Amino acid sequence: MLFLKIDIRTRIDLLLPELNTKIQDKLRRLNFKFRDRKFDVGDRVAVRVYRAANTRWKFGTIVNQDCVLHCIIDVQGTLVSRHVDQIHLVGDQV
């Protein structure tokens, strides 16, 4: 609570951690390494499908990478655009 631009501290404030330390703790916990999400044209991938009721994933081939986070994939003759979080790289055997 501010009064005349001075933060008035009470006994309850002593029990609560300071905001800066709370933010630093959160950032320390969130500091993790990201997955490598690089796809090349022609890679065989599994793509998340939202239209079909019974299937969640279909297989396709990457045709183009629009930007760092979006790809265009050929899935059974249909071109779909998906975010890299909705794409999983699969091997040639599948």
Gaussian input, Z-matrix of N, CA and C with variables (Angstrom, degrees):
# hf/3-21g

backbone

0 1
 N
 C     1     B1
 C     2     B2     1     A1
 N     3     B3     2     A2     1     D1
 C     4     B4     3     A3     2     D2
 C     5     B5     4     A4     3     D3
 N     6     B6     5     A5     4     D4
 C     7     B7     6     A6     5     D5
 C     8     B8     7     A7     6     D6
 N     9     B9     8     A8     7     D7
 C    10    B10     9     A9     8     D8
 C    11    B11    10    A10     9     D9
 N    12    B12    11    A11    10    D10
 C    13    B13    12    A12    11    D11
 C    14    B14    13    A13    12    D12
 N    15    B15    14    A14    13    D13
 C    16    B16    15    A15    14    D14
 C    17    B17    16    A16    15    D15
 N    18    B18    17    A17    16    D16
 C    19    B19    18    A18    17    D17
 C    20    B20    19    A19    18    D18
 N    21    B21    20    A20    19    D19
 C    22    B22    21    A21    20    D20
 C    23    B23    22    A22    21    D21
 N    24    B24    23    A23    22    D22
 C    25    B25    24    A24    23    D23
 C    26    B26    25    A25    24    D24
 N    27    B27    26    A26    25    D25
 C    28    B28    27    A27    26    D26
 C    29    B29    28    A28    27    D27
 N    30    B30    29    A29    28    D28
 C    31    B31    30    A30    29    D29
 C    32    B32    31    A31    30    D30
 N    33    B33    32    A32    31    D31
 C    34    B34    33    A33    32    D32
 C    35    B35    34    A34    33    D33
 N    36    B36    35    A35    34    D34
 C    37    B37    36    A36    35    D35
 C    38    B38    37    A37    36    D36
 N    39    B39    38    A38    37    D37
 C    40    B40    39    A39    38    D38
 C    41    B41    40    A40    39    D39
 N    42    B42    41    A41    40    D40
 C    43    B43    42    A42    41    D41
 C    44    B44    43    A43    42    D42
 N    45    B45    44    A44    43    D43
 C    46    B46    45    A45    44    D44
 C    47    B47    46    A46    45    D45
 N    48    B48    47    A47    46    D46
 C    49    B49    48    A48    47    D47
 C    50    B50    49    A49    48    D48
 N    51    B51    50    A50    49    D49
 C    52    B52    51    A51    50    D50
 C    53    B53    52    A52    51    D51
 N    54    B54    53    A53    52    D52
 C    55    B55    54    A54    53    D53
 C    56    B56    55    A55    54    D54
 N    57    B57    56    A56    55    D55
 C    58    B58    57    A57    56    D56
 C    59    B59    58    A58    57    D57
 N    60    B60    59    A59    58    D58
 C    61    B61    60    A60    59    D59
 C    62    B62    61    A61    60    D60
 N    63    B63    62    A62    61    D61
 C    64    B64    63    A63    62    D62
 C    65    B65    64    A64    63    D63
 N    66    B66    65    A65    64    D64
 C    67    B67    66    A66    65    D65
 C    68    B68    67    A67    66    D66
 N    69    B69    68    A68    67    D67
 C    70    B70    69    A69    68    D68
 C    71    B71    70    A70    69    D69
 N    72    B72    71    A71    70    D70
 C    73    B73    72    A72    71    D71
 C    74    B74    73    A73    72    D72
 N    75    B75    74    A74    73    D73
 C    76    B76    75    A75    74    D74
 C    77    B77    76    A76    75    D75
 N    78    B78    77    A77    76    D76
 C    79    B79    78    A78    77    D77
 C    80    B80    79    A79    78    D78
 N    81    B81    80    A80    79    D79
 C    82    B82    81    A81    80    D80
 C    83    B83    82    A82    81    D81
 N    84    B84    83    A83    82    D82
 C    85    B85    84    A84    83    D83
 C    86    B86    85    A85    84    D84
 N    87    B87    86    A86    85    D85
 C    88    B88    87    A87    86    D86
 C    89    B89    88    A88    87    D87
 N    90    B90    89    A89    88    D88
 C    91    B91    90    A90    89    D89
 C    92    B92    91    A91    90    D90
 N    93    B93    92    A92    91    D91
 C    94    B94    93    A93    92    D92
 C    95    B95    94    A94    93    D93
 N    96    B96    95    A95    94    D94
 C    97    B97    96    A96    95    D95
 C    98    B98    97    A97    96    D96
 N    99    B99    98    A98    97    D97
 C   100   B100    99    A99    98    D98
 C   101   B101   100   A100    99    D99
 N   102   B102   101   A101   100   D100
 C   103   B103   102   A102   101   D101
 C   104   B104   103   A103   102   D102
 N   105   B105   104   A104   103   D103
 C   106   B106   105   A105   104   D104
 C   107   B107   106   A106   105   D105
 N   108   B108   107   A107   106   D106
 C   109   B109   108   A108   107   D107
 C   110   B110   109   A109   108   D108
 N   111   B111   110   A110   109   D109
 C   112   B112   111   A111   110   D110
 C   113   B113   112   A112   111   D111
 N   114   B114   113   A113   112   D112
 C   115   B115   114   A114   113   D113
 C   116   B116   115   A115   114   D114
 N   117   B117   116   A116   115   D115
 C   118   B118   117   A117   116   D116
 C   119   B119   118   A118   117   D117
 N   120   B120   119   A119   118   D118
 C   121   B121   120   A120   119   D119
 C   122   B122   121   A121   120   D120
 N   123   B123   122   A122   121   D121
 C   124   B124   123   A123   122   D122
 C   125   B125   124   A124   123   D123
 N   126   B126   125   A125   124   D124
 C   127   B127   126   A126   125   D125
 C   128   B128   127   A127   126   D126
 N   129   B129   128   A128   127   D127
 C   130   B130   129   A129   128   D128
 C   131   B131   130   A130   129   D129
 N   132   B132   131   A131   130   D130
 C   133   B133   132   A132   131   D131
 C   134   B134   133   A133   132   D132
 N   135   B135   134   A134   133   D133
 C   136   B136   135   A135   134   D134
 C   137   B137   136   A136   135   D135
 N   138   B138   137   A137   136   D136
 C   139   B139   138   A138   137   D137
 C   140   B140   139   A139   138   D138
 N   141   B141   140   A140   139   D139
 C   142   B142   141   A141   140   D140
 C   143   B143   142   A142   141   D141
 N   144   B144   143   A143   142   D142
 C   145   B145   144   A144   143   D143
 C   146   B146   145   A145   144   D144
 N   147   B147   146   A146   145   D145
 C   148   B148   147   A147   146   D146
 C   149   B149   148   A148   147   D147
 N   150   B150   149   A149   148   D148
 C   151   B151   150   A150   149   D149
 C   152   B152   151   A151   150   D150
 N   153   B153   152   A152   151   D151
 C   154   B154   153   A153   152   D152
 C   155   B155   154   A154   153   D153
 N   156   B156   155   A155   154   D154
 C   157   B157   156   A156   155   D155
 C   158   B158   157   A157   156   D156
 N   159   B159   158   A158   157   D157
 C   160   B160   159   A159   158   D158
 C   161   B161   160   A160   159   D159
 N   162   B162   161   A161   160   D160
 C   163   B163   162   A162   161   D161
 C   164   B164   163   A163   162   D162
 N   165   B165   164   A164   163   D163
 C   166   B166   165   A165   164   D164
 C   167   B167   166   A166   165   D165
 N   168   B168   167   A167   166   D166
 C   169   B169   168   A168   167   D167
 C   170   B170   169   A169   168   D168
 N   171   B171   170   A170   169   D169
 C   172   B172   171   A171   170   D170
 C   173   B173   172   A172   171   D171
 N   174   B174   173   A173   172   D172
 C   175   B175   174   A174   173   D173
 C   176   B176   175   A175   174   D174
 N   177   B177   176   A176   175   D175
 C   178   B178   177   A177   176   D176
 C   179   B179   178   A178   177   D177
 N   180   B180   179   A179   178   D178
 C   181   B181   180   A180   179   D179
 C   182   B182   181   A181   180   D180
 N   183   B183   182   A182   181   D181
 C   184   B184   183   A183   182   D182
 C   185   B185   184   A184   183   D183
 N   186   B186   185   A185   184   D184
 C   187   B187   186   A186   185   D185
 C   188   B188   187   A187   186   D186
 N   189   B189   188   A188   187   D187
 C   190   B190   189   A189   188   D188
 C   191   B191   190   A190   189   D189
 N   192   B192   191   A191   190   D190
 C   193   B193   192   A192   191   D191
 C   194   B194   193   A193   192   D192
 N   195   B195   194   A194   193   D193
 C   196   B196   195   A195   194   D194
 C   197   B197   196   A196   195   D195
 N   198   B198   197   A197   196   D196
 C   199   B199   198   A198   197   D197
 C   200   B200   199   A199   198   D198
 N   201   B201   200   A200   199   D199
 C   202   B202   201   A201   200   D200
 C   203   B203   202   A202   201   D201
 N   204   B204   203   A203   202   D202
 C   205   B205   204   A204   203   D203
 C   206   B206   205   A205   204   D204
 N   207   B207   206   A206   205   D205
 C   208   B208   207   A207   206   D206
 C   209   B209   208   A208   207   D207
 N   210   B210   209   A209   208   D208
 C   211   B211   210   A210   209   D209
 C   212   B212   211   A211   210   D210
 N   213   B213   212   A212   211   D211
 C   214   B214   213   A213   212   D212
 C   215   B215   214   A214   213   D213
 N   216   B216   215   A215   214   D214
 C   217   B217   216   A216   215   D215
 C   218   B218   217   A217   216   D216
 N   219   B219   218   A218   217   D217
 C   220   B220   219   A219   218   D218
 C   221   B221   220   A220   219   D219
 N   222   B222   221   A221   220   D220
 C   223   B223   222   A222   221   D221
 C   224   B224   223   A223   222   D222
 N   225   B225   224   A224   223   D223
 C   226   B226   225   A225   224   D224
 C   227   B227   226   A226   225   D225
 N   228   B228   227   A227   226   D226
 C   229   B229   228   A228   227   D227
 C   230   B230   229   A229   228   D228
 N   231   B231   230   A230   229   D229
 C   232   B232   231   A231   230   D230
 C   233   B233   232   A232   231   D231
 N   234   B234   233   A233   232   D232
 C   235   B235   234   A234   233   D233
 C   236   B236   235   A235   234   D234
 N   237   B237   236   A236   235   D235
 C   238   B238   237   A237   236   D236
 C   239   B239   238   A238   237   D237
 N   240   B240   239   A239   238   D238
 C   241   B241   240   A240   239   D239
 C   242   B242   241   A241   240   D240
 N   243   B243   242   A242   241   D241
 C   244   B244   243   A243   242   D242
 C   245   B245   244   A244   243   D243
 N   246   B246   245   A245   244   D244
 C   247   B247   246   A246   245   D245
 C   248   B248   247   A247   246   D246
 N   249   B249   248   A248   247   D247
 C   250   B250   249   A249   248   D248
 C   251   B251   250   A250   249   D249
 N   252   B252   251   A251   250   D250
 C   253   B253   252   A252   251   D251
 C   254   B254   253   A253   252   D252
 N   255   B255   254   A254   253   D253
 C   256   B256   255   A255   254   D254
 C   257   B257   256   A256   255   D255
 N   258   B258   257   A257   256   D256
 C   259   B259   258   A258   257   D257
 C   260   B260   259   A259   258   D258
 N   261   B261   260   A260   259   D259
 C   262   B262   261   A261   260   D260
 C   263   B263   262   A262   261   D261
 N   264   B264   263   A263   262   D262
 C   265   B265   264   A264   263   D263
 C   266   B266   265   A265   264   D264
 N   267   B267   266   A266   265   D265
 C   268   B268   267   A267   266   D266
 C   269   B269   268   A268   267   D267
 N   270   B270   269   A269   268   D268
 C   271   B271   270   A270   269   D269
 C   272   B272   271   A271   270   D270
 N   273   B273   272   A272   271   D271
 C   274   B274   273   A273   272   D272
 C   275   B275   274   A274   273   D273
 N   276   B276   275   A275   274   D274
 C   277   B277   276   A276   275   D275
 C   278   B278   277   A277   276   D276
 N   279   B279   278   A278   277   D277
 C   280   B280   279   A279   278   D278
 C   281   B281   280   A280   279   D279

   B1=1.4370
   B2=1.5276
   B3=1.3091
   B4=1.4597
   B5=1.5298
   B6=1.3013
   B7=1.4531
   B8=1.5173
   B9=1.3162
   B10=1.4622
   B11=1.5306
   B12=1.3300
   B13=1.4658
   B14=1.5253
   B15=1.3224
   B16=1.4613
   B17=1.5237
   B18=1.2891
   B19=1.4543
   B20=1.5245
   B21=1.3202
   B22=1.4558
   B23=1.5236
   B24=1.3099
   B25=1.4572
   B26=1.5204
   B27=1.3188
   B28=1.4579
   B29=1.5219
   B30=1.3046
   B31=1.4605
   B32=1.5289
   B33=1.3093
   B34=1.4689
   B35=1.5252
   B36=1.3134
   B37=1.4614
   B38=1.5230
   B39=1.3003
   B40=1.4593
   B41=1.5260
   B42=1.3242
   B43=1.4595
   B44=1.5236
   B45=1.3239
   B46=1.4624
   B47=1.5244
   B48=1.3341
   B49=1.4691
   B50=1.5283
   B51=1.2930
   B52=1.4561
   B53=1.5224
   B54=1.3152
   B55=1.4552
   B56=1.5248
   B57=1.3150
   B58=1.4667
   B59=1.5212
   B60=1.3028
   B61=1.4639
   B62=1.5210
   B63=1.3212
   B64=1.4578
   B65=1.5325
   B66=1.3238
   B67=1.4626
   B68=1.5227
   B69=1.3086
   B70=1.4630
   B71=1.5242
   B72=1.3093
   B73=1.4633
   B74=1.5208
   B75=1.3356
   B76=1.4600
   B77=1.5225
   B78=1.3218
   B79=1.4595
   B80=1.5210
   B81=1.2867
   B82=1.4627
   B83=1.5301
   B84=1.3293
   B85=1.4624
   B86=1.5224
   B87=1.3301
   B88=1.4595
   B89=1.5201
   B90=1.3028
   B91=1.4557
   B92=1.5291
   B93=1.3234
   B94=1.4502
   B95=1.5186
   B96=1.3006
   B97=1.4608
   B98=1.5198
   B99=1.3217
   B100=1.4463
   B101=1.5201
   B102=1.3322
   B103=1.4573
   B104=1.5248
   B105=1.2974
   B106=1.4529
   B107=1.5223
   B108=1.3281
   B109=1.4592
   B110=1.5192
   B111=1.3061
   B112=1.4554
   B113=1.5207
   B114=1.3176
   B115=1.4520
   B116=1.5192
   B117=1.3147
   B118=1.4555
   B119=1.5213
   B120=1.3334
   B121=1.4591
   B122=1.5228
   B123=1.3282
   B124=1.4564
   B125=1.5172
   B126=1.3266
   B127=1.4655
   B128=1.5224
   B129=1.3246
   B130=1.4644
   B131=1.5276
   B132=1.3467
   B133=1.4579
   B134=1.5270
   B135=1.3166
   B136=1.4613
   B137=1.5223
   B138=1.3250
   B139=1.4596
   B140=1.5220
   B141=1.3077
   B142=1.4619
   B143=1.5185
   B144=1.3515
   B145=1.4602
   B146=1.5211
   B147=1.3268
   B148=1.4570
   B149=1.5258
   B150=1.3170
   B151=1.4586
   B152=1.5198
   B153=1.3186
   B154=1.4595
   B155=1.5260
   B156=1.3237
   B157=1.4604
   B158=1.5244
   B159=1.3252
   B160=1.4587
   B161=1.5202
   B162=1.3150
   B163=1.4642
   B164=1.5163
   B165=1.3136
   B166=1.4591
   B167=1.5166
   B168=1.3354
   B169=1.4566
   B170=1.5181
   B171=1.3346
   B172=1.4592
   B173=1.5189
   B174=1.3206
   B175=1.4566
   B176=1.5174
   B177=1.3236
   B178=1.4487
   B179=1.5105
   B180=1.3277
   B181=1.4574
   B182=1.5178
   B183=1.3037
   B184=1.4620
   B185=1.5246
   B186=1.3313
   B187=1.4604
   B188=1.5167
   B189=1.3321
   B190=1.4581
   B191=1.5282
   B192=1.3186
   B193=1.4579
   B194=1.5223
   B195=1.3509
   B196=1.4642
   B197=1.5187
   B198=1.2934
   B199=1.4614
   B200=1.5167
   B201=1.2899
   B202=1.4615
   B203=1.5293
   B204=1.3253
   B205=1.4578
   B206=1.5215
   B207=1.3322
   B208=1.4557
   B209=1.5217
   B210=1.3420
   B211=1.4629
   B212=1.5178
   B213=1.3315
   B214=1.4566
   B215=1.5181
   B216=1.3467
   B217=1.4498
   B218=1.5183
   B219=1.3350
   B220=1.4598
   B221=1.5244
   B222=1.3413
   B223=1.4602
   B224=1.5185
   B225=1.3169
   B226=1.4656
   B227=1.5246
   B228=1.3127
   B229=1.4564
   B230=1.5166
   B231=1.3005
   B232=1.4581
   B233=1.5211
   B234=1.3307
   B235=1.4576
   B236=1.5229
   B237=1.3299
   B238=1.4596
   B239=1.5159
   B240=1.3219
   B241=1.4549
   B242=1.5173
   B243=1.3319
   B244=1.4557
   B245=1.5189
   B246=1.3181
   B247=1.4555
   B248=1.5245
   B249=1.3274
   B250=1.4602
   B251=1.5267
   B252=1.3329
   B253=1.4586
   B254=1.5267
   B255=1.3335
   B256=1.4576
   B257=1.5196
   B258=1.3347
   B259=1.4628
   B260=1.5243
   B261=1.3430
   B262=1.4579
   B263=1.5193
   B264=1.3061
   B265=1.4533
   B266=1.5191
   B267=1.3420
   B268=1.4672
   B269=1.5172
   B270=1.2988
   B271=1.4557
   B272=1.5164
   B273=1.3238
   B274=1.4601
   B275=1.5254
   B276=1.3217
   B277=1.4495
   B278=1.5270
   B279=1.3224
   B280=1.4677
   B281=1.4952
   A1=108.14
   A2=115.65
   A3=119.69
   A4=110.88
   A5=114.80
   A6=121.89
   A7=106.57
   A8=116.69
   A9=122.77
   A10=111.32
   A11=115.35
   A12=123.75
   A13=113.01
   A14=115.38
   A15=120.81
   A16=107.35
   A17=116.02
   A18=120.59
   A19=109.04
   A20=115.75
   A21=120.74
   A22=108.18
   A23=115.61
   A24=120.62
   A25=110.08
   A26=114.83
   A27=120.94
   A28=108.99
   A29=116.05
   A30=119.97
   A31=111.40
   A32=116.34
   A33=120.04
   A34=110.21
   A35=117.50
   A36=120.90
   A37=111.89
   A38=117.32
   A39=120.24
   A40=111.65
   A41=116.72
   A42=120.51
   A43=112.45
   A44=116.86
   A45=121.27
   A46=110.35
   A47=117.60
   A48=118.63
   A49=110.66
   A50=115.44
   A51=119.84
   A52=109.96
   A53=115.00
   A54=120.50
   A55=111.42
   A56=118.19
   A57=120.66
   A58=111.73
   A59=117.45
   A60=119.17
   A61=110.81
   A62=116.98
   A63=120.42
   A64=110.41
   A65=116.63
   A66=121.13
   A67=110.64
   A68=117.57
   A69=120.59
   A70=111.56
   A71=117.67
   A72=120.50
   A73=111.35
   A74=116.77
   A75=120.18
   A76=111.10
   A77=116.79
   A78=120.17
   A79=111.33
   A80=117.49
   A81=121.07
   A82=110.48
   A83=116.85
   A84=120.36
   A85=111.89
   A86=116.84
   A87=120.48
   A88=113.06
   A89=117.90
   A90=120.68
   A91=108.89
   A92=115.94
   A93=121.41
   A94=108.72
   A95=116.64
   A96=120.86
   A97=109.50
   A98=115.03
   A99=120.43
   A100=110.25
   A101=115.36
   A102=120.45
   A103=109.22
   A104=114.76
   A105=119.79
   A106=107.58
   A107=116.79
   A108=120.89
   A109=110.58
   A110=116.53
   A111=120.50
   A112=108.85
   A113=116.03
   A114=122.09
   A115=108.53
   A116=116.18
   A117=121.82
   A118=109.09
   A119=115.87
   A120=120.99
   A121=108.09
   A122=116.24
   A123=121.59
   A124=113.94
   A125=118.33
   A126=120.92
   A127=110.08
   A128=115.38
   A129=120.94
   A130=107.76
   A131=115.31
   A132=120.72
   A133=110.59
   A134=115.29
   A135=122.64
   A136=106.93
   A137=116.02
   A138=121.99
   A139=109.01
   A140=116.53
   A141=121.81
   A142=108.65
   A143=115.84
   A144=122.38
   A145=108.12
   A146=116.43
   A147=120.85
   A148=113.13
   A149=118.33
   A150=120.54
   A151=112.83
   A152=117.81
   A153=120.91
   A154=109.95
   A155=115.79
   A156=120.10
   A157=111.66
   A158=117.53
   A159=120.37
   A160=113.74
   A161=118.46
   A162=120.55
   A163=109.92
   A164=115.53
   A165=120.20
   A166=112.02
   A167=117.49
   A168=121.68
   A169=109.70
   A170=116.06
   A171=122.56
   A172=107.77
   A173=115.01
   A174=120.77
   A175=110.22
   A176=115.14
   A177=120.55
   A178=111.18
   A179=114.54
   A180=122.09
   A181=108.88
   A182=116.77
   A183=121.12
   A184=109.32
   A185=115.51
   A186=122.05
   A187=110.56
   A188=116.41
   A189=121.06
   A190=108.56
   A191=115.83
   A192=120.32
   A193=106.88
   A194=115.91
   A195=121.29
   A196=111.71
   A197=116.31
   A198=121.64
   A199=107.00
   A200=117.09
   A201=120.11
   A202=111.06
   A203=117.60
   A204=120.84
   A205=115.46
   A206=119.83
   A207=121.67
   A208=110.80
   A209=115.55
   A210=121.78
   A211=109.16
   A212=115.50
   A213=121.84
   A214=106.75
   A215=116.08
   A216=121.74
   A217=109.15
   A218=115.72
   A219=122.13
   A220=107.65
   A221=116.18
   A222=122.14
   A223=107.83
   A224=117.12
   A225=123.95
   A226=111.79
   A227=116.66
   A228=121.69
   A229=114.92
   A230=118.71
   A231=123.01
   A232=109.11
   A233=116.38
   A234=120.55
   A235=109.43
   A236=115.79
   A237=121.02
   A238=108.57
   A239=116.41
   A240=122.28
   A241=108.02
   A242=116.18
   A243=120.37
   A244=110.90
   A245=115.32
   A246=122.99
   A247=108.04
   A248=117.45
   A249=120.44
   A250=112.33
   A251=118.45
   A252=120.36
   A253=111.71
   A254=117.35
   A255=122.03
   A256=111.78
   A257=117.02
   A258=122.39
   A259=108.52
   A260=115.92
   A261=121.17
   A262=108.41
   A263=116.02
   A264=121.85
   A265=109.33
   A266=116.61
   A267=121.29
   A268=108.36
   A269=116.08
   A270=120.59
   A271=111.69
   A272=115.94
   A273=121.24
   A274=112.08
   A275=118.40
   A276=121.42
   A277=112.38
   A278=117.95
   A279=120.84
   A280=110.22
   D1=132.73
   D2=-178.03
   D3=-103.46
   D4=137.14
   D5=174.55
   D6=-138.71
   D7=117.27
   D8=-176.61
   D9=55.31
   D10=40.65
   D11=179.20
   D12=60.94
   D13=24.40
   D14=176.77
   D15=-118.20
   D16=129.90
   D17=178.83
   D18=-79.22
   D19=112.78
   D20=-179.11
   D21=-83.46
   D22=120.59
   D23=-178.34
   D24=-99.21
   D25=138.62
   D26=177.80
   D27=-118.84
   D28=-178.40
   D29=178.98
   D30=-66.80
   D31=-30.50
   D32=178.44
   D33=-65.79
   D34=-35.75
   D35=178.06
   D36=-61.86
   D37=-28.64
   D38=177.99
   D39=-69.60
   D40=-27.75
   D41=179.17
   D42=-78.53
   D43=-32.32
   D44=-177.71
   D45=-85.31
   D46=139.08
   D47=176.53
   D48=-70.72
   D49=154.20
   D50=-179.92
   D51=-68.93
   D52=154.38
   D53=-176.97
   D54=-64.23
   D55=-39.81
   D56=-179.28
   D57=-62.39
   D58=-43.44
   D59=179.76
   D60=-68.79
   D61=-33.48
   D62=178.08
   D63=-65.17
   D64=-43.44
   D65=179.38
   D66=-66.96
   D67=-41.49
   D68=178.71
   D69=-63.73
   D70=-37.67
   D71=177.06
   D72=-64.91
   D73=-41.20
   D74=178.09
   D75=-63.58
   D76=-44.48
   D77=179.45
   D78=-64.19
   D79=-36.64
   D80=178.86
   D81=-65.70
   D82=-39.13
   D83=179.01
   D84=-71.63
   D85=-31.72
   D86=-178.20
   D87=-84.84
   D88=-5.35
   D89=-178.68
   D90=-76.72
   D91=93.49
   D92=179.28
   D93=-134.74
   D94=165.25
   D95=-178.53
   D96=-87.03
   D97=138.79
   D98=178.80
   D99=-82.87
   D100=155.31
   D101=176.73
   D102=-70.40
   D103=153.11
   D104=174.48
   D105=-80.36
   D106=112.96
   D107=-175.85
   D108=-116.18
   D109=49.91
   D110=179.13
   D111=-98.42
   D112=126.99
   D113=178.46
   D114=-120.87
   D115=143.03
   D116=177.03
   D117=-106.76
   D118=156.92
   D119=176.95
   D120=-64.35
   D121=130.38
   D122=-179.42
   D123=98.07
   D124=-6.46
   D125=178.03
   D126=-68.60
   D127=142.18
   D128=175.87
   D129=-88.18
   D130=127.26
   D131=-174.25
   D132=-134.88
   D133=160.32
   D134=169.14
   D135=-101.85
   D136=132.27
   D137=-173.14
   D138=-118.81
   D139=138.44
   D140=178.00
   D141=-72.52
   D142=130.25
   D143=-178.33
   D144=-115.08
   D145=132.00
   D146=-177.38
   D147=-109.10
   D148=-14.08
   D149=-176.18
   D150=-83.20
   D151=-37.19
   D152=-176.86
   D153=-79.31
   D154=137.67
   D155=-178.01
   D156=-79.49
   D157=-33.59
   D158=-173.53
   D159=-93.17
   D160=-23.75
   D161=-177.13
   D162=-114.69
   D163=143.27
   D164=177.97
   D165=-106.27
   D166=-29.24
   D167=-176.23
   D168=-128.55
   D169=140.94
   D170=172.77
   D171=-130.07
   D172=158.16
   D173=-178.57
   D174=-97.73
   D175=145.00
   D176=179.38
   D177=-158.25
   D178=-174.98
   D179=-178.96
   D180=-126.43
   D181=137.42
   D182=-179.88
   D183=-73.20
   D184=125.69
   D185=179.87
   D186=-96.04
   D187=-43.16
   D188=-175.81
   D189=-153.40
   D190=150.87
   D191=174.14
   D192=-112.26
   D193=108.73
   D194=-176.10
   D195=-63.18
   D196=-50.28
   D197=178.64
   D198=-145.93
   D199=-162.83
   D200=-177.16
   D201=-67.63
   D202=-32.52
   D203=-172.40
   D204=-109.35
   D205=-3.24
   D206=-178.60
   D207=-127.81
   D208=141.28
   D209=178.85
   D210=-131.55
   D211=152.22
   D212=171.68
   D213=-104.23
   D214=127.74
   D215=-173.91
   D216=-123.95
   D217=139.12
   D218=174.48
   D219=-90.53
   D220=109.98
   D221=179.38
   D222=-114.62
   D223=104.29
   D224=178.41
   D225=52.05
   D226=44.99
   D227=177.40
   D228=86.29
   D229=-2.19
   D230=179.43
   D231=-111.87
   D232=132.74
   D233=177.87
   D234=-88.65
   D235=125.25
   D236=177.88
   D237=-125.71
   D238=147.65
   D239=177.18
   D240=-106.78
   D241=128.43
   D242=-177.93
   D243=-135.96
   D244=151.35
   D245=172.98
   D246=-75.02
   D247=152.87
   D248=-176.92
   D249=-64.46
   D250=-20.45
   D251=175.34
   D252=-70.82
   D253=-17.63
   D254=-178.86
   D255=-101.75
   D256=13.46
   D257=-177.85
   D258=-126.08
   D259=135.36
   D260=174.48
   D261=-125.91
   D262=132.26
   D263=178.36
   D264=-73.64
   D265=130.25
   D266=177.64
   D267=-121.57
   D268=161.56
   D269=179.70
   D270=-78.18
   D271=175.27
   D272=179.32
   D273=-75.68
   D274=-18.19
   D275=-176.48
   D276=-74.26
   D277=-23.76
   D278=-175.58
   D279=-77.84

